[in-house]
Amino acid sequence: MKNENFSVVIPLYNKRGAVEKTLRSVLSQTYPYFEVIVVDDGSTDGSADVVCSIKDDRLRIVRKTNGGVSSARNRGLEEARYEYIAFLDADDIWEPFFLEEQVKLITDFPEADMWALGWGYMKNGRKIDITHYPVNYRGYINNYWAQRHGTNIFFVCVCVCRRSALLAIGGYDERIAYGEDLDVSYRMLLHGKAAYNSTVYGMYYVQDAENRAMQKTIPLERYLPFYIEKYADARYANPDFRKFVDKQIVAMIYPYVTNKQYIKDITRITDSLNLSELSPTDRLQLQSPRLYGILSRLYQPLLWLKRQIYKMFVKN
């Protein structure tokens, strides 16, 4: 196995209570060849002081005025010394073998520009593994858009990317504050190969961490669907990508559909979609969002019952 050097980029904004644990999970990696670049995006809670208190030659901090997570990741990309880039949020956790397993993937699948491991959630200190598709798979991903999906397997904090490939696609879109990681993974998959190992869980997304993006109200103009036009050429040229991304866009804009503030923007976005290719459920989300919400709430108890019955049969 060839030794590869990694640049680990951690954007930081007001994560004083979490960043030390995150950094410890990186600095305790079983694979030793890496640098850690913490990009302090104008924190005001003393987060940077926590970073500076950790003495390790592999760790350095870069300070900038607040510009959002995309600008922080791009700054880290500029500062990186090495070709292999791994991003990690300042409140998530890597397993000790994360980089070691990534080196194995890079060695075995050298034609890829992006490599990913499985990931799970952590809540109240408990790790929760989730099912990723393809199940029990290790190899190149062919036509990601046409495969079954339960989650985004190329979640930013569980990926390693070539620096040159990230620069070739223009890095992170700094207009986007939410869904920016999806945007990068889509563009990386459209322009190069990717490999994946679903048999190893290398990272845990801390659900009860402070200041999570999911806990905020995101203005639509800072959200990925607002910029659907950027995919126009890819949607036209690749029917599988069009069907995939249109479905994702519908799910993303659903919370905004009934907001009068965004009527014009929602109309612009939906006019870009190919509605004839959407499922009846997806169309219901757009055309009758309140009815969809009622049916979804009614369906939840049935879904719970289905899971309980499944567990009973599995145990027996």
N, C-alpha and C positions, 0 to 999 in steps of 0.2 A: 504494500500500500504506500503510495507516494505521499510525502509530506506536502501539504498545501497550507498556505497562509490565508487567514481570514481577517477581514475588518468587520467587527461587530458594531453596528450603529444603533444607538439608543436615544431617541428623542425624549426630552424631559421637559415637562411643564407641570409644576406644582404637584409632585408625587413624593413629598418628603417621607410620608409614612410607608412607602412601598419600595422606593428605589434601591435601598440597601439590599433587601432580600433578592431583588432582581439581579443586581450586580454580583452578589455572592454566587448565584446560580450560574453565572457566566464564568466568573473567575475560578470556579471549582471544576471546570470541564476536564475530563480525562484526556482530551486532546489539547496540547499546550501551545500550538502555533497560531496565535491570534493577537490582535490589538482590539481594544474597546474604546470607541469614541462616543462619549456622552455629549449630545448637543443640547445645551440648556437654552430653551426657547423663551427666555425672559421670565423665568420662575420668580415668584414673589414670596414664597413660603419657606425659603431656606433649603430647598431641595439640592441646590448646587453645593451648599456647605456639607451636606451628607456625602456627596460624591467625593469632594475634596478631602474628606476625613479618611477615606479608604486609600491606603498606600500600596500601590501595585504599579510596577513599571509598565505594564501593558495597558494601563488605564489613563486616558487623558480627557479633559473636558474642554469643549468649545462653547463660547457664549455668544448669543445673538439676541437682537430684539425680537419680541414675540411676532411670529408670522404664521403660526400654525404647523401642524404635524408634517404636512407635505414639504414645506420649506425647510423644516428641521432635518428631515431625511435627505433632502437634496444637498444640504450643507454637509451632512455626514458623508454623503457620496463623494463630494468634492474633496473632503479631507482624507478619505480612505487611501491607505498606502498599497492595498492588495487588491487582487482581481476578484476574489470571492467575497461577496458582501452578504452579511446576515443582519437583518433588522430584528430588533426586539423592543417591545414597548416597556416603559419604565415601571410597570406593575404586573408583568407576566413572568413566568418561570420556565427555564429550560431544565430538562433532565441532565445529569452530569455527562451523559454519553451523546448529547445532541450533535456536537461537532464531529465526534468520532464516527457516528453513523452517516453524517453528511459526506465525510471523506470517502467512505465506502461507496456511496451512491455516485459521487463524482468520478471515482476510479472506474466503476463498472459501467457507467453511462456517460461517457465523455462528450458525446455530441449534444448534450442538453445545455441550455443556458439557465435553467432553473431546476432546483431539486427540492423536494418536500418530504417531510415525515408526517406521520399521523399526529393528531393533537386532541386534547380534551379540555374539560373545564375544571376549575378548582373553586369550590365554594365552602366557606367555613373550614378551610384547611383540608377538605376531602377531595381527592382526585376522582373525576368522573370521565371515563372513557366513552367516546361516542363512536358510532359506526360510520366509517368512511367507505366510499365506493370509488374504484373497485375494491372489494373485500379481499384480504390476504393476497395483495398484489405488490410486486416489486419490479419496476421496469419503466420503459418509456410510456408516456401517455399519448395515445393516438386518438385524434378527434375528440378531445375533451368535451366539446359542445354537444355531441350526440350521446354521451354516456349518462347513466343514471347518477343523480346527485342528491346527497343528503345534506352536505355542507360544502363550503368552499375549501377544497383540499389544498389549494395554494394560498392559504392564509399567510399574510406577510411575516408573522413572527415565527413561522415554522419552515420558512424557505431560505435557501441560499441561492443567490443570483450572480451571474457574471457582471462585474462592474461595466465592462465594455458593452454588454447587451442592454443594461439599464440606461446607459448614456445614449445608446443608439435609438432608443424609443423616446428619449427626452426626459427620463426620470419621472418624478412625481408631478402631477398636475397641481400647481399651487393654488388654483382656483377652488379646488375641492377639499373640504374638511372632513367629509364623511363618505365612505365608499371609495376613498382614494386608493386603498390597497387592492380592491377589486379591479379598479381601472388599470393599475399596473399589471396585475396578473393576467387580465384579458389581453393587454397589448403584448406582453411577453409571450403568451401562448399563440397569439396571431403571427408573431414574427420569428419564432424559434421553437426548438424542442424543449420538452420538460420531462423529468423523471420523478418517480414517486415510490415511496415505501410505506404502505398502509399497515404493515405488521409491527412497526415500532412507533410508540408514542413518545415524541421527543419534547413536547412543549405543552404547557397548561395555561389557558386563558383564565385569569382570576376574575370571576364574575362579581365578587363583592369588593373589588378594589375601589379606591377613591376616584372620583372625577371621571367615571367611565363615560365614553361618548354616548352610549345607549341611554344614559340617564338625562341627556340634554334634549332640548328642542332644537333641531337643526333647521335653519332657514333653507328653503328649497334651493336657492341660488348657490348654496355651499355644498349641495348634495350631488352625487354622480348623475342622476337622471336629467338634471338641468342641462347637461352637456351631451345629450344623446347624439347630436349632430356630428360629434367627433368620430363616431363609429359608422357614418353613412357609407363610406366605401367598403368597409369590411362586411356590413350587413347586406350590401348589394351583391358582393362577390361570393359570400359564404352563407348559404341558406341555413346550415346547422347553427352557425354563430348567430344569425338573425333570430331564429326561433328561441335559442337559449337566452340571448341578452334581452329580447323583448319580454320574455316571461319574468326575468329578473327586474326589469324596469317597472313592470306592472306592480310587482310586490313592493318595490321601493316607494312608488308614488301613492299607493293606496291610502296612507294616513293623511295625504294632502288633498285628496280628490274633492272633499266636501268643504274645503277651506276657501272662502270667497276671495281671499287675498291672492290666491294662486290660480284662479280660473284661466286666465290667459296663458300662463306658462304650462299648466296641465294640458290645455287644448293643443298647444304647440308640440308638446312631448307625445301625446297620444296620436296626433296626426302623423307623426313619424313612424309609428308602429304599424305592423302588418296585422290588423285585427283578425283577418280571416284565418291566420295560422295559430291564433291563441285558443286555448281550451275554453269550454263554456264557463268554467270556474274563473279563469282569468278575466274573461269578458264581463262576468258578473261583478267582479271587483271594481271595474271601471264604470260600468253603466248603471249599476244599482248597489253602490257601496254600503248603504245602510242595511239593505236586505242581506247582503253578503255578511255583514257583521253579525246580524241576528242569527243567521244559519250557522256561522262559525262558532258562536257561543253555544248553540244547541248541540253542535257536533262534538264539543269537547268531552262531555260526559260519556258519549258513545265511544270515543277514542280511548278514554281511560278504561272503560269496561273491556274493550278489545284487547288492550295491553295486559290486563289482569288475567283474562282467559288464556292468552298466549303464554303467560308465565306459568299458569297452572299446568298446561299441557307440556311445557318444556321440562318442568320439575318432575312430572310423572313419566 
